[in-house]
C-alpha cells in the first residue's frame, strides 16, 4: 500500500529574521486563522477539538507550498456543503487547490471524467487528493497517486480495497446503530414490528447494507421484529416503495410500531403511513438527511427525528488532513486525529441527531457554518 511513502515536500520561501544582537536566523512558522464556529448545542465539540489539534501541530511547521485537488461526484445538492467546507479550509491553509466534479450526463460518463481529472492533476504535480469516488474503477488512479508518493483521502464514499491512506465520512454501520437507538428512545417497548426502508444485500452496496444492518442489529437485540424494504432508486421508485411499505404496515405481525428511512427518501415512510391510515400517534418514524419534504413531515409530527450527516466537516477536514500528511507524515497525523478514528484508516465524521422540535435551532447552526438549512 506504501502508506509510509508519502512525499515530504521541500520547504519553500522561508522568512528569516535576525535578532537585535545578531543571533541565528529563525524560520517562520505556519499561521492559520480559522473561521470561528459559533456556539450551539449542535457544534461537534470533540470533532472541533481534533481540528484544533491538527491546526496547532501544523502551526509548528514551516510554511509549505502545496497544490491539493478535491474531486467530488458533483458540486450541487448533497455535495454543496462539502464543496464549501473544502474551499474554506484551502483558503485558511493558504494553499493552491481546486474543488471540482464531473458534469457529464450519465454515471458512466461522470466516472470516466473523474478518472481523467485525477490523472491530469496527478501528472501536473498535485500534492494530495481528496476523492469521492464515483465507482470502484477510480481505485486505479488512487493507487497510481499513492505509488507516486501522493497522499489520498476518500470522502463520504470509501474504496477500502484501494491504496488510499484515509477515509473521512460517515461510518455507516455506526450511523445505522445511532438511528436504531434514536427510534428505541421514542418507542414504548417491545413487542412490535419495525420496518426499515434501507438496503438488503452487501455485495452491490456495502455502505447502504451496513447502515441498514446497524439499525437492524440494535432493534432486534431490543426484542423488536424487523422487516427490511429495499429502497427503489428508479423513476417509479417512490410509488413502488410506498405501495410495498403500506402492505408491510397493514400485514405486520406483531403490529408495526416504528419505521426508519435510512437514506434521503424518508418521506416514502411517511406517505405509506398516511396511505395506511396511520397518524403520528400510531407509528413512530425517524429518518436520515435534512431534505425539505422531510422537514415538512417533521413539523407535522409524523416524522419524529432525522439524522444529518456532516458534509461540511467532511469537506473541511480533508485539506487539513492532506496538508498534515504532507508535512507531518502518516503516523503523526493518525495520532492527532485518533479520537475520531473508527479503525486504522477510517475517520468518523459523526452524525447530528435532530428532533422535530430542534429544526429551527439546527437551521441556525447550518446558517452559522454558511451552508444554509
C-alpha positions in Angstrom: 0.0 0.0 0.0 3.0 2.2 0.5 1.2 4.2 3.2 4.5 5.3 4.8 6.0 6.6 1.5 4.1 9.9 1.5 6.3 12.5 -0.2 7.5 15.2 2.2 8.0 18.4 0.1 10.8 20.8 0.4 10.0 23.9 2.4 9.8 26.9 0.1 10.0 30.6 0.7 11.2 30.7 4.3 11.0 34.1 6.0 14.2 34.7 8.0 14.7 37.2 10.8 17.7 38.2 12.8 17.7 39.1 16.5 18.7 42.5 17.6 22.1 41.2 18.7 22.8 39.3 15.5 21.6 35.8 16.6 20.8 32.8 14.3 18.1 33.2 11.7 14.7 31.8 12.7 12.3 30.1 10.3 8.8 31.5 10.1 6.0 29.3 11.4 2.8 28.4 9.5 0.0 30.7 10.5 -3.6 29.6 10.2 -6.6 31.8 11.0 -9.7 29.7 11.2 -13.2 31.0 10.7 -14.8 30.6 14.2 -17.8 28.3 14.6 -20.4 29.9 16.9 -21.6 28.1 20.0 -24.5 25.8 19.5 -25.8 22.6 21.0 -25.1 21.1 17.6 -21.4 22.2 17.5 -19.4 19.0 17.5 -17.1 19.7 20.4 -14.9 16.6 20.1 -14.5 17.0 16.4 -13.7 20.7 16.7 -11.0 19.8 19.3 -9.5 17.3 16.9 -9.4 20.0 14.2 -7.8 22.3 16.7 -5.1 19.7 17.4 -4.3 19.5 13.7 -4.1 23.3 13.4 -1.8 23.5 16.4 0.5 20.8 15.1 0.6 22.3 11.6 1.3 25.7 13.1 4.6 24.4 14.5 5.9 23.6 11.0 7.4 25.9 8.4 5.1 27.2 5.6 5.0 24.7 2.7 3.7 25.4 -0.8 1.2 22.7 -1.8 -1.4 22.1 -4.6 -4.4 20.0 -3.5 -7.2 18.5 -5.6 -10.6 17.8 -4.1 -12.6 15.7 -6.7 -16.2 15.2 -5.8 -19.2 13.4 -7.5 -21.0 16.7 -8.2 -20.9 20.2 -6.7 -24.6 20.6 -6.0 -27.3 19.3 -3.6 -25.8 17.0 -1.0 -22.3 17.9 -2.1 -22.6 21.7 -1.9 -21.6 21.8 1.9 -18.7 19.5 1.1 -17.5 22.0 -1.6 -17.9 25.0 0.8 -16.1 23.3 3.6 -13.2 22.2 1.4 -12.8 25.7 -0.2 -12.9 27.3 3.3 -10.1 25.0 4.5 -8.0 25.6 1.4 -8.3 29.4 2.0 -7.4 29.1 5.7 -4.3 27.0 4.9 -3.4 29.4 2.1 -2.6 26.6 -0.3 -3.4 26.3 -4.0 -6.2 23.9 -4.7 -9.4 23.3 -6.6 -12.7 21.6 -5.8 -14.1 20.1 -8.9 -16.5 17.4 -10.1 -17.7 15.9 -13.4 -20.7 17.5 -15.1 -21.5 14.8 -17.7 -25.0 13.4 -18.1 -24.6 9.8 -17.1 -22.9 7.9 -14.2 -20.7 6.2 -16.7 -19.6 9.4 -18.3 -19.0 11.1 -15.0 -16.9 8.2 -13.8 -14.7 8.4 -16.9 -14.4 12.1 -16.4 -13.4 11.7 -12.8 -10.7 9.3 -13.9 -9.4 11.9 -16.4 -9.4 14.7 -13.8 -7.4 12.6 -11.3 -4.9 11.6 -14.0 -4.5 15.2 -15.2 -3.9 16.5 -11.7 -1.5 13.8 -10.8 0.6 14.2 -13.9 0.6 18.0 -13.4 2.2 17.7 -10.0 -0.6 17.9 -7.4 0.5 17.1 -3.9 -2.6 15.5 -2.4 -6.1 14.3 -3.4 -9.5 14.2 -1.6 -11.7 11.9 -3.7 -15.4 11.0 -3.6 -15.1 8.0 -5.9 -17.9 7.5 -8.5 -17.1 3.8 -8.8 -14.6 1.1 -7.9 -12.6 1.8 -11.1 -11.5 5.1 -9.5 -9.2 3.0 -7.4 -6.8 2.8 -10.4 -6.0 6.5 -10.2 -5.9 6.4 -6.3 -3.4 3.6 -6.5 -1.3 5.4 -9.1 -1.2 8.6 -6.9 -0.2 6.6 -3.8 2.5 4.8 -5.8 3.9 8.2 -6.7 4.0 9.2 -3.0 0.9 11.4 -3.1 -1.5 11.2 -0.1 -5.1 10.3 -1.0 -8.2 10.6 1.3 -11.6 9.3 0.2 -14.6 11.4 1.1 -18.1 10.1 2.0 -17.8 7.0 -0.2 -14.9 4.7 0.6 -12.7 2.4 -1.5 -11.2 0.3 1.2 -9.7 -2.0 -1.4 -7.6 0.8 -2.8 -4.3 2.2 -1.5 -6.0 5.3 -0.1 -4.5 6.5 3.2 -7.7 7.5 4.9 -11.4 7.7 4.6 -13.3 10.7 6.0 -17.1 10.5 6.3 -19.9 8.6 7.9 -19.3 5.2 9.3 -22.5 3.6 8.0 -22.9 0.7 10.4 -22.5 3.1 13.4 -24.9 5.5 11.7 -27.5 2.8 11.5 -27.0 1.9 15.1 -27.5 5.5 16.1 -30.8 5.6 14.1 -31.9 2.4 15.8 -31.1 3.9 19.2 -33.0 7.1 18.4 -36.1 5.1 17.5 -35.7 3.0 20.6 -35.8 6.2 22.7 -39.2 7.1 21.2 -40.9 3.7 21.4 -42.7 2.3 24.5 -41.0 -1.1 24.2 -41.5 -4.5 22.5 -43.2 -6.4 21.2 -43.7 -4.8 17.8 -42.5 -4.7 14.3 -40.1 -2.0 12.9 -39.9 -1.5 9.1 -36.7 -0.3 7.6 -36.6 1.4 4.2 -32.9 0.5 3.6 -30.8 -2.0 1.6 -30.7 -5.7 2.0 -27.6 -7.0 0.2 -23.9 -6.3 0.9 -22.3 -7.2 -2.4 -23.8 -4.4 -4.5 -23.8 -1.6 -1.9 -21.8 -2.3 1.2 -22.4 1.2 2.7 -26.2 1.0 2.3 -26.3 -2.5 3.7 -24.0 -1.6 6.6 -26.3 1.3 7.7 -29.4 -0.9 7.4 -27.7 -3.8 9.3 -26.6 -1.4 12.1 -30.2 -0.4 12.8 -31.5 -3.9 12.4 -29.0 -5.3 14.9 -29.9 -2.7 17.6 -33.6 -3.2 17.2 -33.5 -7.0 17.1 -31.3 -7.0 20.2 -34.0 -5.0 22.0 -36.8 -7.5 21.1 -38.4 -6.0 18.0 -39.2 -7.8 14.8 -37.5 -6.1 11.9 -38.6 -6.1 8.2 -36.4 -4.5 5.5 -37.8 -3.0 2.3 -35.0 -2.4 -0.2 -35.1 1.2 -1.4 -36.0 1.5 -5.1 -33.8 4.0 -6.9 -35.7 4.4 -10.2 -38.1 7.0 -11.6 -41.0 4.9 -10.3 -39.3 4.1 -7.1 -41.3 6.3 -4.8 -44.7 4.8 -5.8 -43.3 1.3 -5.6 -41.8 1.8 -2.2 -45.0 3.5 -0.8 -47.1 0.6 -2.0 -44.8 -2.0 -0.6 -44.4 -0.2 2.7 -48.2 0.2 3.1 -48.6 -3.6 2.6 -45.9 -4.3 5.3 -47.6 -1.8 7.7 -51.1 -3.4 7.3 -49.9 -7.1 7.5 -47.1 -6.9 10.1 -47.3 -9.4 12.9 -46.8 -8.2 15.6 -48.3 -4.8 14.5 -45.9 -2.2 13.2 -44.8 0.4 15.8 -42.0 2.2 14.0 -40.2 2.9 10.7 -36.7 4.1 9.8 -35.9 5.7 6.4 -32.2 5.0 6.2 -31.5 7.3 3.2 -32.8 10.6 1.9 -36.3 9.5 0.7 -37.7 9.3 4.3 -41.0 10.8 3.0 -41.8 7.4 1.5 -42.2 6.0 5.0 -44.5 9.0 6.0 -46.6 8.7 2.8 -47.0 5.0 3.3 -48.2 5.5 6.9 -50.7 8.1 5.7 -52.0 5.7 3.0 -52.3 3.0 5.6 -54.4 5.4 7.7 -51.8 5.8 10.4 -51.1 9.1 12.2 -48.4 10.4 14.4 -49.9 8.7 17.5 -50.0 5.3 15.7 -46.4 5.0 14.3 -43.0 6.4 15.1 -40.9 7.4 12.1 -37.3 8.6 12.1 -35.0 9.2 9.1 -31.8 10.5 7.5 -30.7 13.7 5.9 -32.3 17.2 6.1 -34.5 17.3 3.0 -37.2 20.0 2.8 -40.0 17.5 2.4 -38.7 15.5 5.4 -38.8 18.7 7.5 -42.4 19.3 6.4 -43.3 15.9 7.9 -41.2 16.6 11.0 -43.2 19.8 11.5 -46.5 17.8 11.2 -45.2 15.4 13.8 -45.3 12.3 11.6 -41.5 12.1 11.4 -40.1 12.5 14.8 -36.4 12.9 14.1 -33.7 12.8 11.4 -30.0 12.1 11.3 -28.0 14.7 9.4 -24.6 13.8 8.0 -21.8 16.3 8.5 -21.0 17.1 4.9 -19.5 20.4 5.7 -17.0 18.9 8.1 -16.1 16.1 5.7 -15.1 18.7 3.1 -13.4 21.0 5.7 -11.3 18.2 7.2 -9.8 16.8 4.1 -7.5 19.7 3.1 -6.2 19.9 6.7 -5.6 16.1 6.7 -3.8 16.2 3.3 -1.6 19.1 4.5 -0.8 17.2 7.6 0.1 14.1 5.7 2.5 16.1 3.6 4.3 18.0 6.4 3.9 15.7 9.4 3.5 12.2 7.9 1.0 9.5 8.3 1.9 8.3 11.8 1.7 11.7 13.4 -1.4 12.6 11.5 -3.1 9.5 12.7 -2.1 10.2 16.3 -3.6 13.7 16.0 -7.0 12.5 14.7 -7.1 9.3 16.8 -10.3 10.3 18.8 -12.5 10.1 15.7 -10.8 7.1 14.1 -13.1 4.1 13.8 -10.1 1.9 12.9 -6.6 2.4 11.5 -7.9 4.0 8.3 -11.4 5.4 8.7 -12.2 8.8 10.3 -15.8 9.0 11.6 -17.2 12.5 10.9 -20.3 11.6 13.0 -24.0 12.5 12.8 -26.2 15.2 14.1 -29.5 13.8 15.6 -32.2 16.4 15.0 -35.6 16.0 16.7 -38.7 17.7 15.4 -38.6 20.4 18.0 -35.0 21.3 17.0 -35.5 22.2 13.4 -35.0 25.9 13.8 -32.1 25.5 16.1 -30.3 23.2 13.6 -31.1 25.6 10.7 -29.5 28.4 12.7 -26.4 26.2 13.2 -26.2 25.4 9.5 -26.5 29.1 8.7 -23.6 29.8 11.1 -21.5 27.5 9.0 -22.6 29.4 5.9 -24.3 26.4 4.3 -28.0 27.3 5.0 -30.8 25.0 6.1 
